[in-house]
Amino acid sequence: MSDRVPAVADRPARPRVVVLGAGFAGMNAAHALRGVDAAVIVLDKNNYHTFQPLLYQVSTGYLAAEEVGAALRTIFRRQSNVTVRMGDAVSVRWADRTICLRDGSAVQFDYLVLAAGAETNYFGIAGMAEHSWPLYTLDDAARLRMHLLNRLEETTTADHAAEPITAVVVGGGPTGVETAGALASMGQELVGPDHALRVTLVEAGPRLLAAFSPRSSRRALEDLRRRGVEVRLGDTVDSADAGGVTLADGHRIDTDTVIWAAGVQANPLARAFGLEVGRHGRILVDPTLQVPGHPNVFAAGDLAVTAPEHGGAPPMLASAAIQTGRHAGEQVARLIAGSPSTSPSTNLLTPFRYHDKGIMAVLGRGDAVAELPLRPAAGGTSRYPLRFGGLPAWLLWVGVHIVYLIGFRNRLKVLLDWGWSYFTSCGAGAILVHPPDTRQRIQSTSNSGSSEERMS
């Protein structure tokens, strides 16, 4: 055995590629390096990937957390050049190409793909960060689900049967609309016909789904109101506290369930790494997604933005993250294949081109809106000339989500589990199981009559 050690030691070291972040962008960047003679390290503070578009179904009890998450080591089990490492990056030493982690350890790199994603943006609203339930991570969705199910169970007891349950959703984009629609039927379907949630959706703009056509916005508004959701358009939230929210016009809504779905911003790592950022804290990159001044560093997903003259910012959508992540990984592969030196040449790179695949939002079981970028008729100016809704749009939404969701899990299992729970209205995540700390928080809240403990 000892006579083989020198041979291994004498091998030239493979370039080390660190992909920081395991969301849609990071995962696709790592996949793009499949077959490349490099040591790829996927670095994330979690050991799993989250399918974010379906988090609202976890929070409302229709899907279990396992249905929208997958272990990273399972995802990359057949990609031999990938190693998964858990760690929370806090800074970088550019001189020696080292990422410093919160636990004091460090990871060195020859090439770096920054794909750390985004985080919730509360826009400075007083008390919102402390007293709302965000919906951006799997932990967020699981905590909100436990809170909602616990509150619904309370209504089944004689002591609390007369107490109404009110949920306020802030934000009228796809996440807010989908969450409000699911909440409207959650109580009746998961607990019983006499247990409904009163849902209020607050949107600062003049209409819902601002990225969609006015026709789709009207459809969403009519659908939500038909389901019993109170929709307040043109209203902004001034502040939040343990007992509810106060709107800018002075109107008060008493609730301990304020769900924040109004916006995100880029991960603050961009600024912590000393990089130039643009709107929403996104890293300014060149057309190839390369970070200026760092020829071995690329940024992708919600963390990256190009200058307006180069196409501007790709939208903060899963499809854009997938495309930019794949492109960044391909550029690293080009540099590794074409430049043996540590100062790669930019003439090996290709510019990124975003392919808009359209937008969709589900309004409820069997109903959705979809707008697709098919070629418009002569003289047409619409960005999405093909617009439709109802069951066809919902089936398209289901199909697209299943395709993306089952790409890294057992196809048959996910299809059966997701289909059964969603089509039969039997929530896979409706079982109320509290981890020890959660049980203690809820017991404390129940005894004190206050909701302030829930965010600790």
Secondary structure per residue as TSV (DSSP state, phi and psi in degrees):
chain	resnum	aa	ss	phi	psi
A	1	M	-	360.0	-38.6
A	2	S	G	-65.5	-29.4
A	3	D	G	-71.1	-9.4
A	4	R	G	-93.1	-16.7
A	5	V	H	-62.7	-47.5
A	6	P	H	-58.7	-37.1
A	7	A	H	-61.9	-42.2
A	8	V	H	-67.6	-42.2
A	9	A	H	-65.4	-29.9
A	10	D	T	-79.9	-8.5
A	11	R	S	-66.3	139.9
A	12	P	-	-64.1	137.6
A	13	A	-	-65.5	135.2
A	14	R	-	-72.0	146.0
A	15	P	-	-60.6	141.9
A	16	R	E	-102.3	121.3
A	17	V	E	-110.2	121.1
A	18	V	E	-104.0	124.3
A	19	V	E	-104.7	109.8
A	20	L	E	-92.8	103.7
A	21	G	-	115.7	134.1
A	22	A	-	-120.2	35.3
A	23	G	S	-82.1	-158.2
A	24	F	H	-60.1	-41.5
A	25	A	H	-68.1	-50.0
A	26	G	H	-63.9	-41.7
A	27	M	H	-62.3	-41.7
A	28	N	H	-74.9	-29.5
A	29	A	H	-63.7	-44.2
A	30	A	H	-65.5	-41.3
A	31	H	H	-62.9	-33.5
A	32	A	H	-67.5	-16.1
A	33	L	T	-95.5	9.9
A	34	R	T	-61.8	131.0
A	35	G	T	85.7	-6.6
A	36	V	-	-81.9	140.0
A	37	D	S	-78.2	77.0
A	38	A	S	-151.1	156.5
A	39	A	E	-95.7	109.8
A	40	V	E	-99.3	125.9
A	41	I	E	-114.0	117.6
A	42	V	E	-93.1	112.8
A	43	L	E	-110.7	121.7
A	44	D	E	-150.1	153.1
A	45	K	S	-73.5	-15.2
A	46	N	S	-114.4	160.7
A	47	N	S	-101.1	21.5
A	48	Y	E	-141.8	159.4
A	49	H	E	-102.2	141.7
A	50	T	E	-113.5	132.9
A	51	F	-	-88.2	89.6
A	52	Q	G	-61.8	-34.7
A	53	P	G	-58.7	-18.5
A	54	L	G	-108.5	14.3
A	55	L	H	-61.9	-33.7
A	56	Y	H	-63.8	-27.5
A	57	Q	H	-75.7	-27.9
A	58	V	H	-68.7	-45.2
A	59	S	H	-65.8	-29.0
A	60	T	T	-98.0	8.2
A	61	G	T	86.6	5.0
A	62	Y	S	-84.9	-23.9
A	63	L	S	-130.8	146.0
A	64	A	-	-78.2	156.2
A	65	A	G	-57.8	-34.9
A	66	E	G	-65.2	-19.1
A	67	E	G	-76.0	-21.3
A	68	V	S	-117.3	10.2
A	69	G	E	-131.0	154.2
A	70	A	E	-146.6	138.0
A	71	A	E	-63.6	134.0
A	72	L	H	-62.6	-37.4
A	73	R	H	-66.9	-27.7
A	74	T	H	-72.0	-41.2
A	75	I	H	-60.2	-41.8
A	76	F	T	-102.6	18.9
A	77	R	T	-62.9	-25.8
A	78	R	T	-100.9	5.7
A	79	Q	-	-107.3	96.4
A	80	S	T	-66.7	-20.3
A	81	N	T	-90.7	7.7
A	82	V	E	-107.1	134.7
A	83	T	E	-121.2	133.9
A	84	V	E	-98.3	133.2
A	85	R	E	-134.9	131.2
A	86	M	E	-85.5	135.4
A	87	G	-	179.5	148.6
A	88	D	-	-106.5	103.8
A	89	A	E	-70.5	138.5
A	90	V	E	-124.7	-25.9
A	91	S	E	-160.8	175.4
A	92	V	E	-141.0	143.9
A	93	R	E	-107.9	101.1
A	94	W	T	-65.8	-32.8
A	95	A	T	-60.7	-42.4
A	96	D	T	-110.5	15.6
A	97	R	T	51.7	64.2
A	98	T	E	-135.4	130.3
A	99	I	E	-96.9	127.1
A	100	C	E	-95.9	132.9
A	101	L	E	-103.1	160.9
A	102	R	T	-62.9	-29.8
A	103	D	T	-81.0	4.1
A	104	G	S	96.0	-11.5
A	105	S	-	-82.3	176.5
A	106	A	E	-145.3	155.9
A	107	V	E	-129.5	125.3
A	108	Q	E	-91.8	154.6
A	109	F	-	-145.2	153.6
A	110	D	S	-100.2	-35.2
A	111	Y	E	-131.7	147.8
A	112	L	E	-135.7	129.9
A	113	V	E	-112.9	114.9
A	114	L	E	-89.1	112.5
A	115	A	-	-142.3	46.1
A	116	A	-	-79.9	-0.1
A	117	G	-	74.2	-149.8
A	118	A	E	-131.5	174.6
A	119	E	E	-139.1	171.0
A	120	T	E	-65.1	138.4
A	121	N	-	-116.9	113.7
A	122	Y	-	-92.4	1.1
A	123	F	T	54.4	29.7
A	124	G	T	73.1	13.9
A	125	I	-	-69.9	124.8
A	126	A	B	-58.7	127.4
A	127	G	T	78.7	-6.9
A	128	M	H	-68.6	-41.8
A	129	A	H	-63.5	-33.8
A	130	E	H	-83.2	-27.4
A	131	H	H	-122.6	8.7
A	132	S	S	-112.4	166.0
A	133	W	E	-106.9	104.3
A	134	P	E	-71.1	166.6
A	135	L	-	-141.6	67.2
A	136	Y	S	-127.6	-19.9
A	137	T	S	-124.6	167.0
A	138	L	H	-65.1	-36.1
A	139	D	H	-62.0	-42.7
A	140	D	H	-56.8	-48.5
A	141	A	H	-64.7	-40.9
A	142	A	H	-66.7	-41.0
A	143	R	H	-65.6	-42.9
A	144	L	H	-64.6	-39.7
A	145	R	H	-60.4	-45.3
A	146	M	H	-62.5	-40.4
A	147	H	H	-64.2	-48.1
A	148	L	H	-64.5	-44.5
A	149	L	H	-65.4	-38.8
A	150	N	H	-63.7	-42.3
A	151	R	H	-65.4	-39.4
A	152	L	H	-66.8	-39.1
A	153	E	H	-63.8	-33.0
A	154	E	H	-61.5	-31.4
A	155	T	T	-71.6	-12.9
A	156	T	T	-85.8	-6.4
A	157	T	S	-97.0	154.4
A	158	A	T	-64.0	-31.9
A	159	D	T	-69.2	-27.4
A	160	H	T	-119.5	5.5
A	161	A	T	-61.4	-30.1
A	162	A	T	-86.8	-7.1
A	163	E	-	-83.1	122.1
A	164	P	-	-74.2	149.6
A	165	I	-	-109.7	122.2
A	166	T	E	-119.1	132.6
A	167	A	E	-119.8	133.8
A	168	V	E	-111.8	123.5
A	169	V	E	-105.0	122.5
A	170	V	E	-101.8	115.9
A	171	G	-	120.1	124.6
A	172	G	-	-107.5	26.9
A	173	G	S	-82.5	-170.1
A	174	P	H	-55.8	-43.3
A	175	T	H	-63.2	-45.3
A	176	G	H	-64.8	-43.4
A	177	V	H	-65.1	-45.5
A	178	E	H	-66.0	-39.9
A	179	T	H	-66.3	-44.7
A	180	A	H	-61.8	-41.2
A	181	G	H	-64.2	-40.6
A	182	A	H	-70.0	-37.6
A	183	L	H	-63.8	-35.8
A	184	A	H	-59.4	-29.8
A	185	S	H	-109.7	-1.9
A	186	M	H	-61.5	-49.1
A	187	G	H	-61.1	-47.5
A	188	Q	H	-65.4	-38.7
A	189	E	H	-81.8	-29.9
A	190	L	H	-100.5	-24.1
A	191	V	T	-115.6	-46.5
A	192	G	-	163.5	163.6
A	193	P	T	-65.5	-18.9
A	194	D	T	-94.4	6.5
A	195	H	-	-123.2	94.0
A	196	A	-	-114.0	152.1
A	197	L	-	-93.5	135.3
A	198	R	E	-88.7	120.6
A	199	V	E	-115.2	130.8
A	200	T	E	-120.3	126.7
A	201	L	E	-106.9	123.0
A	202	V	E	-110.3	122.2
A	203	E	E	-127.9	127.7
A	204	A	S	-71.6	-27.6
A	205	G	S	-81.8	175.7
A	206	P	S	-77.5	-11.6
A	207	R	S	-153.4	161.8
A	208	L	S	-77.0	161.4
A	209	L	S	48.5	62.8
A	210	A	T	-60.5	-27.8
A	211	A	T	-76.4	-12.4
A	212	F	S	-94.1	174.0
A	213	S	-	-71.7	157.1
A	214	P	H	-55.0	-33.6
A	215	R	H	-62.2	-45.8
A	216	S	H	-66.7	-36.2
A	217	S	H	-62.2	-43.7
A	218	R	H	-63.9	-39.7
A	219	R	H	-62.3	-43.2
A	220	A	H	-63.2	-42.5
A	221	L	H	-62.5	-47.7
A	222	E	H	-63.4	-39.7
A	223	D	H	-65.3	-46.9
A	224	L	H	-63.2	-42.8
A	225	R	H	-65.6	-34.7
A	226	R	H	-65.3	-29.5
A	227	R	T	-84.5	0.0
A	228	G	T	96.1	6.8
A	229	V	-	-80.7	130.3
A	230	E	E	-83.0	119.3
A	231	V	E	-108.7	122.8
A	232	R	E	-112.3	105.3
A	233	L	E	-93.6	148.7
A	234	G	T	72.7	15.7
A	235	D	-	-110.6	139.8
A	236	T	-	-117.3	151.0
A	237	V	E	-87.8	126.0
A	238	D	E	-87.4	-38.2
A	239	S	E	-161.8	164.7
A	240	A	E	-137.0	148.6
A	241	D	E	-145.2	-174.5
A	242	A	T	-64.0	-19.8
A	243	G	T	-104.8	-1.3
A	244	G	E	151.0	-158.3
A	245	V	E	-128.2	151.9
A	246	T	E	-117.8	126.3
A	247	L	E	-84.1	165.4
A	248	A	T	-61.6	-28.1
A	249	D	T	-85.4	5.5
A	250	G	S	94.0	-10.6
A	251	H	-	-65.2	137.2
A	252	R	E	-112.5	133.5
A	253	I	E	-120.7	115.5
A	254	D	E	-83.0	123.9
A	255	T	-	-168.9	154.3
A	256	D	S	-108.8	13.1
A	257	T	-	-129.9	89.0
A	258	V	E	-109.0	114.2
A	259	I	E	-101.5	120.9
A	260	W	E	-91.9	116.7
A	261	A	-	-135.5	32.7
A	262	A	S	-103.0	-6.5
A	263	G	-	164.9	159.2
A	264	V	E	-134.3	166.0
A	265	Q	E	-138.5	160.9
A	266	A	E	-63.3	152.3
A	267	N	-	-54.7	133.9
A	268	P	T	-65.4	-3.9
A	269	L	H	-58.2	-29.6
A	270	A	H	-56.8	-47.2
A	271	R	H	-72.7	-36.9
A	272	A	H	-62.9	-29.2
A	273	F	T	-84.4	-0.4
A	274	G	T	74.2	26.4
A	275	L	-	-96.4	154.0
A	276	E	-	-73.0	131.8
A	277	V	B	-122.4	156.8
A	278	G	-	-111.7	-144.2
A	279	R	G	-62.9	141.4
A	280	H	G	62.2	20.7
A	281	G	G	73.1	19.8
A	282	R	-	-84.6	142.8
A	283	I	E	-69.0	130.4
A	284	L	E	-76.8	123.2
A	285	V	E	-124.4	165.2
A	286	D	-	-85.1	178.6
A	287	P	T	-59.0	-20.6
A	288	T	T	-89.0	-1.2
A	289	L	S	78.7	14.2
A	290	Q	E	-82.2	141.7
A	291	V	E	-81.6	120.5
A	292	P	T	-55.6	135.5
A	293	G	T	86.1	-7.7
A	294	H	E	-134.3	84.0
A	295	P	E	-64.9	-11.1
A	296	N	E	-107.0	14.8
A	297	V	E	-125.8	135.2
A	298	F	E	-128.8	156.3
A	299	A	E	-128.7	147.5
A	300	A	-	-148.1	166.2
A	301	G	G	72.4	-149.0
A	302	D	G	-65.1	-12.9
A	303	L	G	-86.2	-11.2
A	304	A	E	-116.6	147.3
A	305	V	E	-150.7	136.8
A	306	T	E	-97.5	161.5
A	307	A	-	-65.9	153.8
A	308	P	G	-54.2	-36.5
A	309	E	G	-69.8	-12.4
A	310	H	G	-109.8	17.8
A	311	G	T	112.0	-13.1
A	312	G	-	74.2	-159.6
A	313	A	-	-87.7	125.1
A	314	P	-	-61.7	147.8
A	315	P	-	-64.0	155.7
A	316	M	S	-82.2	69.1
A	317	L	S	-126.6	158.7
A	318	A	H	-60.0	-39.8
A	319	S	H	-63.3	-38.7
A	320	A	H	-69.0	-39.4
A	321	A	H	-63.3	-41.3
A	322	I	H	-61.1	-46.1
A	323	Q	H	-67.7	-45.9
A	324	T	H	-68.3	-37.2
A	325	G	H	-62.9	-45.1
A	326	R	H	-62.1	-41.3
A	327	H	H	-66.0	-42.8
A	328	A	H	-61.6	-43.3
A	329	G	H	-62.1	-39.3
A	330	E	H	-64.6	-35.9
A	331	Q	H	-68.1	-39.1
A	332	V	H	-63.0	-41.7
A	333	A	H	-60.8	-39.7
A	334	R	H	-62.0	-43.6
A	335	L	H	-66.7	-41.4
A	336	I	H	-64.4	-40.2
A	337	A	H	-74.4	-30.3
A	338	G	H	-107.2	-10.2
A	339	S	-	-138.7	104.7
A	340	P	-	-75.2	-12.7
A	341	S	S	-81.9	170.9
A	342	T	S	-88.0	0.3
A	343	S	S	-118.2	80.8
A	344	P	-	-63.2	149.9
A	345	S	-	-91.0	133.0
A	346	T	G	-73.0	-13.9
A	347	N	G	-72.6	-4.1
A	348	L	G	-84.3	-10.9
A	349	L	-	-94.1	159.6
A	350	T	-	-123.8	146.2
A	351	P	-	-71.8	151.9
A	352	F	-	-85.3	139.1
A	353	R	-	-128.4	120.2
A	354	Y	-	-82.8	132.0
A	355	H	-	-106.9	106.6
A	356	D	-	-72.2	120.8
A	357	K	-	-103.3	5.9
A	358	G	-	101.2	179.5
A	359	I	E	-135.1	149.1
A	360	M	E	-144.0	153.7
A	361	A	E	-149.3	134.3
A	362	V	E	-87.6	138.3
A	363	L	E	-103.1	-19.5
A	364	G	E	166.9	175.8
A	365	R	T	-61.7	118.5
A	366	G	T	87.9	5.8
A	367	D	E	-144.0	136.2
A	368	A	E	-161.5	172.5
A	369	V	E	-125.7	143.1
A	370	A	E	-140.2	140.7
A	371	E	E	-135.6	123.9
A	372	L	E	-119.3	145.2
A	373	P	-	-87.3	54.2
A	374	L	-	-72.4	160.7
A	375	R	-	-62.5	123.7
A	376	P	-	-72.0	160.9
A	377	A	-	-67.7	166.4
A	378	A	T	-55.0	128.7
A	379	G	T	84.1	-3.8
A	380	G	-	-73.4	146.7
A	381	T	-	-122.6	-2.1
A	382	S	-	-69.4	138.7
A	383	R	S	-68.8	-36.8
A	384	Y	-	-126.1	85.0
A	385	P	-	-69.8	-22.6
A	386	L	E	-98.9	112.8
A	387	R	E	-129.9	133.6
A	388	F	E	-156.0	166.0
A	389	G	E	-145.2	-167.3
A	390	G	H	77.4	-151.5
A	391	L	H	-63.2	-42.8
A	392	P	H	-58.6	-42.4
A	393	A	H	-66.3	-37.9
A	394	W	H	-67.0	-41.2
A	395	L	H	-64.2	-37.4
A	396	L	H	-64.6	-42.9
A	397	W	H	-59.6	-45.2
A	398	V	H	-60.1	-47.0
A	399	G	H	-62.1	-45.4
A	400	V	H	-62.5	-43.8
A	401	H	H	-67.6	-38.2
A	402	I	H	-65.6	-41.1
A	403	V	H	-59.3	-48.1
A	404	Y	H	-69.8	-38.5
A	405	L	H	-68.2	-42.7
A	406	I	G	-89.2	6.5
A	407	G	G	-64.8	-19.9
A	408	F	G	-127.6	18.0
A	409	R	S	-138.4	170.5
A	410	N	-	-59.6	117.8
A	411	R	H	-60.3	-48.1
A	412	L	H	-64.9	-42.1
A	413	K	H	-63.5	-47.6
A	414	V	H	-65.0	-42.8
A	415	L	H	-61.4	-45.3
A	416	L	H	-68.1	-47.0
A	417	D	H	-63.8	-48.7
A	418	W	H	-66.0	-44.2
A	419	G	H	-62.3	-42.8
A	420	W	H	-64.3	-47.9
A	421	S	H	-68.1	-34.7
A	422	Y	H	-84.8	-44.3
A	423	F	H	-73.8	-27.7
A	424	T	S	-96.8	-0.5
A	425	S	-	62.9	23.3
A	426	C	-	-103.3	106.4
A	427	G	-	-67.9	121.5
A	428	A	T	-68.5	-24.4
A	429	G	T	-105.8	24.1
A	430	A	-	-85.9	-2.4
A	431	I	-	-76.5	127.5
A	432	L	-	-92.4	95.7
A	433	V	-	-120.5	121.4
A	434	H	-	-103.4	128.6
A	435	P	-	-61.0	160.6
A	436	P	H	-52.6	-45.4
A	437	D	H	-69.1	-35.5
A	438	T	H	-67.2	-42.0
A	439	R	H	-61.4	-40.1
A	440	Q	H	-66.4	-40.3
A	441	R	H	-64.3	-45.6
A	442	I	H	-67.1	-39.1
A	443	Q	H	-62.9	-42.0
A	444	S	H	-63.1	-41.1
A	445	T	H	-64.5	-41.1
A	446	S	H	-65.2	-38.9
A	447	N	H	-72.2	-34.9
A	448	S	H	-92.1	-16.1
A	449	G	T	74.1	16.3
A	450	S	-	-121.8	152.8
A	451	S	S	-104.8	8.6
A	452	E	G	-69.5	-21.8
A	453	E	G	-77.8	-14.4
A	454	R	G	-70.0	-21.9
A	455	M	G	-98.6	3.5
A	456	S	-	-76.8	360.0
